[in-house]
Amino acid sequence: FWDVYNAYEAEKAAVADMRMSNVAEYVNNFTSMSDVKVKELLKSAYKTQSKELKIRNKYAKQLAKKTNPTIAGRFWQVDDFISSAVKISLLANVPLLGEEIY
């Protein structure tokens, strides 16, 4: 289990870096956001989320083979919960487009 999980964490770190870069780019451009920049950020966010799911799927399959499908399913559920909680915590402090900030 742990060798697969450690490899997963290493790949997932790159996705976390991508997400933080996206948020930083959004924050840095918030007051002067153009339509072009919005499209660029949406494309980047989609790429980040897609990569996250692809990596999780890859390692869930590996865990199912190495252990069993129940452990792989539990891994997916727990990782999805943790990833969602981190995203909510991060995004709760980011203003929506067009929102007045004080």
N, C-alpha and C positions, 0 to 999 in steps of 0.2 A: 504493500500500500504506500509506504512512505517514499519510496523512490519515485513512484508515479506522481504522488502529490507534490514532492519537491520540484520535479520538472515542471509541473503545472504552475506552481507559484512563480517560478522563474519566468515563464512565458507571460503569465498574468501581470507581472510587474511592468512589462512593456506597455500593456493596455492601460494600466493605471497612469503611467507617464503620459500616454496619448490623451487620456481624459483630462488630466491636470493641465496639459498644454492647451487643450480646447477651451477650458474654463478661463485660463489666463488670457488667451487671445480674445475671448468674449468680453471679459472685464476691461481689458486694455482698449477695446474699441467701442465700448458701450455708448459713450456720449456722442460718438461720431459714426455710428453704425450705418453703413451703406447697404443697399440691396445686394451688391456684389459680395460684400463681406458676410452677410447673412447666409447667402447661398453657399459660400465657401465653408462656413462653420457648420451648416446643416450636413454638407457632404462629409466633413470630417467626423461629425458626431455619428453619422450612420456607419462610417467605416470603423470607428471605435467599437460601437455596439456589435456590429457584425463580427469583428475579430474576437470580441469577448465570448460570444456564443459559439463561434467555431472552435476556440480553444477549449471551452468547457465541454463541448460535445466530444472533441478528440480525447480528452482525458477521462471522461465518463465511460467511453467505449473501452479504453485501456483498463480502467478499474473493473469493469464488468468482466473482462477476460481474466484479469489477474486475481480477482476476488470472487464477486458474484454480482448479479444485477441489482440486488437490494442495496448493497453497499454503494454501488455506482449511483443508484437513484437517490440515496441519502446524501451522497456527496453533492449531486446536482442541486437538491433542495436547499441544503445548508449554504452552499456557495451562492445560490441565487438570492437567498434571504440576506446574507451578509453584503453582497454586492449592491442589492437594492437599498439596504439601510445606509450604506456609505454614500450612494448616489443621492438619496433623499437629504441626508445631512449636509452634503456639499451644496446641492442645488437650492436648499432652503434659504441660503444666504446670497443667492444670485438674483438680481432683479430681472423681471420679465422685460422683453423688448417693449419700448414705448412707455415703460413705467417711470414715473417721476421719482428721482432719488434725492434725498435731502442730506 
